[in-house]
Amino acid sequence: MLFGVVAAAVVAAAAAMSAGVITGGGDDSPVGAPAVDTVKVTRSTITAATVVEGEIGYGQPSAVTSKAAGTLTWLAAAGSTVRRGQPLLRADNNPIVLLYGGLPFYRVLADGVKGPDVAQLEANLVALKYTGFEADTSYSASTAAAVKRWQKDLGLPVTGTVAPTDVIVASGPLRVATQTARLGAPAAGDILTASPTTHVVTAKVPATEPDLAKKGAKATVTLPDGAPVEATVLGVVTPAGGTPEDPPPGQGEPKVTVQLVLKATAEPEPGPVTVRFVTAEHTDVLVVPIQALLAIGERGYGVELRDGATSRVVPVQTGLFAGGKVEISGDGIAEGVTVGVAQ
């Protein structure tokens, strides 16, 4: 039988072939024919993937800076979520509240002032159910009246104006990570660290596979309950040194940390997850189990075609290796033909 002469070395190297590294056989192949089975060549999609471990959390916290005047008398607790209109801190026991937007307040807003910062304030007032003015870019007497109602409800001095010392702006709700200022200190400065409330997945990927760390790269995350969810890379979390995270000597390759956002409607529970990145995918190709490959010639490969009681070895070109299978092509290779496979 032809198969027994050349199969043993390939079977012994099956694990290496899964990674795309195979050594050719030769005259020094081990003596003795392994048990042989047969399979059909099939046409399918073959997919290679990199799988890493990850963690669901709230992303990398960043500093929250206050411009408030006075003494810090209260801070939002670590682990708490602060939403629009709620206080992040108190200065001289006056609440300094969170508003949503992308433009930090940089001037006092009062009757007659115009600009995008006015529009941002008015949008927040409307969201907080304070109305009675035209929501535009002009701070009118009606806007001032709404601000006075808002200030009265907060227990603030009723001035009808809003200064940069009165509020903190963020893009959305904040989850407090740590308190970085102490009570009794000046209320201005970095007071705490916080992150968005959107769940993100943090994972370490090989630095040698930069495509996995590109913004927009796709992945599938298996949640703690076993459910698969599509995810997209947000970007790289740069370490303090600005370089890939080198592991201890002898413990693997350098890694980079990436964050991914989940495409999910339900709120997942924080915890460990598995992240699967598809690195290559060939569709509508002919595949066989890796064990069907035979080492022939100088770093060449073939398969044993079976037709009843007859068989012959034909050379093949290999393509993608993944999931215990290999893509092949060559003369006589077609969907449905029978090939020998070492058990």
C-alpha positions in Angstrom: 0.0 0.0 0.0 1.4 3.4 -1.0 0.0 5.2 1.9 1.9 3.4 4.6 5.3 4.2 3.0 4.9 8.0 3.4 2.1 8.8 5.9 3.7 8.2 9.3 6.0 11.3 9.3 3.1 13.5 8.3 0.8 12.1 10.9 3.5 12.8 13.5 3.6 16.4 12.4 -0.1 17.1 12.2 0.0 19.6 15.0 2.7 21.6 13.2 0.8 21.6 10.0 -2.2 23.1 11.7 0.0 26.2 12.2 1.2 26.1 8.6 4.6 24.5 9.4 5.3 21.1 7.9 8.5 19.2 7.4 9.0 17.1 4.3 9.4 13.3 4.6 12.2 11.2 3.2 13.8 7.7 3.2 14.2 7.8 7.0 10.4 7.7 7.6 9.5 5.4 10.5 8.9 1.8 9.5 5.5 0.3 9.8 2.2 1.4 8.2 -0.4 3.1 10.3 -4.0 2.2 10.3 -5.7 3.9 7.3 -9.2 5.3 6.9 -10.8 7.1 3.9 -12.7 10.4 3.6 -14.2 12.3 0.7 -12.8 15.6 -0.5 -15.3 18.3 0.5 -16.0 21.8 -0.7 -16.5 24.3 2.1 -15.2 27.4 3.8 -12.1 27.2 5.8 -11.4 29.8 8.5 -8.2 30.5 10.5 -8.6 32.4 13.7 -6.6 33.8 16.7 -8.4 33.2 20.0 -7.4 35.1 23.1 -8.8 35.6 26.6 -10.5 38.9 27.5 -12.4 40.6 30.2 -15.7 42.6 30.1 -15.5 45.8 32.1 -16.0 49.5 31.7 -12.9 50.5 29.8 -9.9 52.6 30.8 -10.8 55.3 33.3 -9.6 58.9 32.7 -9.3 61.9 35.0 -12.3 64.1 35.6 -11.3 67.8 36.2 -13.3 70.3 38.2 -13.0 74.1 37.9 -15.2 74.6 40.9 -14.3 77.3 43.5 -14.2 76.5 47.2 -13.6 73.5 49.3 -14.4 69.9 48.3 -17.1 68.7 50.7 -18.4 65.6 48.8 -17.4 63.3 46.0 -19.4 60.6 44.1 -18.5 57.2 45.4 -16.3 54.7 43.5 -18.4 52.3 41.5 -21.4 54.7 41.3 -22.9 56.0 38.0 -23.5 59.7 37.6 -25.9 60.8 34.9 -27.0 64.1 33.4 -28.0 66.7 36.1 -26.6 64.6 39.0 -23.7 65.9 41.1 -20.2 64.6 40.7 -18.9 66.6 43.7 -19.9 69.4 46.1 -17.9 72.5 46.5 -18.7 74.5 49.7 -21.6 72.0 49.8 -23.0 73.3 46.5 -23.6 70.5 43.9 -21.4 70.6 40.7 -23.4 68.6 38.2 -22.7 66.6 35.1 -24.0 67.8 31.7 -23.6 66.0 28.4 -21.8 67.4 25.5 -18.5 67.6 23.7 -17.6 71.3 24.4 -16.2 72.2 27.9 -17.8 75.4 29.2 -15.2 78.2 28.9 -17.1 81.4 29.7 -20.0 82.6 31.7 -23.3 82.1 29.9 -25.8 84.9 30.5 -28.6 86.8 28.7 -27.3 88.0 25.3 -24.5 85.4 24.8 -24.6 83.4 21.6 -22.7 80.3 20.5 -22.5 76.5 20.4 -21.9 76.4 24.2 -25.3 78.0 24.6 -26.9 75.4 22.4 -25.3 72.7 24.4 -26.6 74.1 27.7 -30.1 74.5 26.3 -30.1 70.9 25.0 -29.3 69.7 28.5 -32.0 71.9 30.0 -34.6 70.4 27.6 -33.4 66.9 28.5 -33.8 67.7 32.2 -37.4 68.9 31.5 -36.7 72.7 31.9 -38.4 74.4 28.9 -40.1 77.7 28.1 -37.4 79.0 25.7 -36.4 78.5 22.1 -33.6 75.9 21.9 -31.0 77.6 19.7 -27.6 79.3 20.0 -28.9 82.4 21.8 -29.1 82.8 25.6 -32.3 84.7 26.1 -34.2 86.0 29.1 -36.4 82.8 28.7 -33.2 80.7 28.9 -32.2 82.5 32.1 -35.6 81.9 33.6 -35.2 78.1 32.9 -31.7 78.2 34.5 -33.1 79.9 37.6 -35.7 77.1 38.0 -33.0 74.5 37.6 -30.7 76.3 40.1 -33.5 76.5 42.6 -34.3 72.8 42.4 -30.6 72.0 42.9 -30.4 74.3 45.9 -27.9 76.6 44.2 -27.7 80.4 44.3 -30.4 81.5 41.8 -28.4 83.7 39.4 -29.8 82.8 35.9 -26.2 82.4 34.7 -24.0 79.4 34.2 -20.2 79.5 34.7 -17.5 77.0 34.0 -17.1 76.6 37.7 -20.7 75.3 38.0 -20.8 72.2 35.9 -18.6 69.4 34.4 -19.2 68.2 30.8 -18.8 64.6 29.5 -20.0 62.8 26.5 -22.4 60.7 28.5 -23.0 59.0 31.9 -19.8 58.3 33.9 -19.0 55.4 36.1 -16.7 56.5 38.9 -13.6 54.3 39.2 -11.5 56.1 41.9 -11.6 59.2 44.0 -8.3 61.1 43.5 -9.0 64.1 45.7 -9.6 64.2 49.5 -12.4 66.0 51.2 -11.3 69.4 52.5 -9.0 70.0 49.6 -9.6 72.7 47.0 -12.5 71.6 44.7 -10.6 72.6 41.6 -8.4 70.0 39.8 -8.5 66.3 39.1 -11.1 65.0 41.6 -11.7 61.4 40.4 -11.3 59.0 37.6 -14.2 57.7 35.6 -15.1 55.7 32.5 -18.2 55.6 30.2 -20.9 53.2 31.4 -20.8 51.3 28.1 -19.4 47.8 28.6 -16.2 47.1 26.6 -14.0 44.0 26.3 -10.3 44.3 27.1 -8.0 41.7 25.6 -4.3 41.2 24.9 -3.4 40.2 21.4 0.0 39.3 19.9 2.0 42.3 18.9 3.1 40.2 15.8 -0.5 40.4 14.5 -1.1 44.1 14.1 -4.3 43.7 12.1 -6.0 42.4 15.3 -5.4 45.8 16.9 -6.6 48.0 14.1 -9.7 50.2 14.9 -12.7 48.5 13.3 -11.3 45.0 13.3 -14.1 42.4 13.8 -14.2 39.7 16.4 -16.6 37.3 18.1 -16.8 37.4 21.9 -18.1 34.4 23.8 -19.8 35.8 27.0 -19.6 34.2 30.4 -23.0 32.6 29.7 -21.6 31.0 26.5 -23.5 33.3 24.1 -21.5 34.6 21.1 -21.7 38.3 20.4 -20.2 40.3 17.5 -17.6 42.9 18.6 -15.5 45.7 17.0 -12.1 46.9 18.1 -12.2 50.5 19.4 -8.4 50.9 19.5 -5.2 50.1 21.5 -4.8 50.9 25.1 -1.3 52.4 25.2 0.7 51.3 28.3 2.6 53.8 30.3 5.8 53.1 28.4 4.1 53.4 25.0 5.5 50.0 23.8 4.1 46.5 23.6 3.8 44.7 26.9 6.9 42.4 27.1 6.2 39.2 29.0 8.8 37.7 31.4 11.6 35.9 29.6 10.5 32.6 28.2 6.8 33.2 28.7 5.6 34.1 25.2 5.6 36.9 22.8 4.9 40.6 23.4 1.3 41.7 23.6 -0.8 44.8 23.0 -4.0 45.6 24.8 -7.1 46.4 22.8 -10.6 47.4 23.7 -13.7 46.1 21.8 -17.3 47.3 21.9 -20.0 44.7 21.9 -22.9 44.6 19.4 -25.5 43.6 21.9 -28.8 44.8 23.2 -28.7 43.2 26.7 -26.3 44.3 29.4 -23.7 41.6 29.8 -22.3 40.6 33.2 -18.7 41.7 33.8 -16.3 38.7 33.8 -13.9 36.7 31.7 -14.6 36.1 28.0 -13.1 34.5 24.9 -12.3 36.7 21.9 -12.0 35.1 18.5 -10.5 37.1 15.6 -10.8 35.7 12.1 -7.4 36.1 10.5 -8.0 34.4 7.1 -11.0 32.9 5.4 -11.2 31.0 2.1 -14.7 30.2 0.7 -15.8 27.5 -1.7 -12.5 25.6 -1.6 -11.6 21.9 -1.5 -10.6 20.6 1.9 -9.4 17.4 3.6 -8.3 16.5 7.1 -4.6 17.4 7.7 -3.9 13.7 8.3 -4.6 13.1 4.6 -1.5 14.9 3.5 1.6 12.9 2.5 5.1 14.3 2.5 6.6 13.7 -1.0 9.8 15.1 -2.5 11.5 18.2 -1.3 9.0 19.9 0.9 6.2 18.8 -1.4 2.8 17.2 -0.4 0.4 14.8 -1.9 -2.7 12.7 -1.1 -3.5 9.1 -1.9 -6.5 8.9 -4.2 -8.6 5.7 -3.7 -10.8 4.1 -6.3 -12.0 0.8 -5.2 -9.0 -1.6 -4.7 -6.6 0.8 -6.5 -4.8 3.8 -5.2 -2.3 6.3 -6.4 -0.5 9.3 -4.8 -0.9 12.6 -6.6 0.9 15.9 -5.7 -1.2 18.7 -4.3 -0.9 22.4 -3.6 -1.8 23.4 -0.1 -3.6 26.5 0.9 -5.0 27.5 4.3 -4.5 25.3 7.3 -7.2 25.7 10.0 -9.3 23.7 12.4 -7.6 20.4 11.6 -8.2 20.8 7.9 -6.2 22.0 4.9 -7.2 23.5 1.6 -5.8 21.5 -1.4 -5.9 21.7 -5.2 -4.2 19.7 -8.0 -4.8 17.3 -10.9 -7.5 14.7 -10.0 -8.6 16.7 -6.9 -12.3 17.3 -7.0 -15.3 17.3 -4.7 -16.3 13.8 -3.7 -13.2 11.9 -4.6 -11.9 9.5 -1.9 -8.5 10.0 -0.2 -6.7 8.0 2.4 -6.4 9.3 5.9 -4.0 8.1 8.7 -5.9 7.3 11.9 
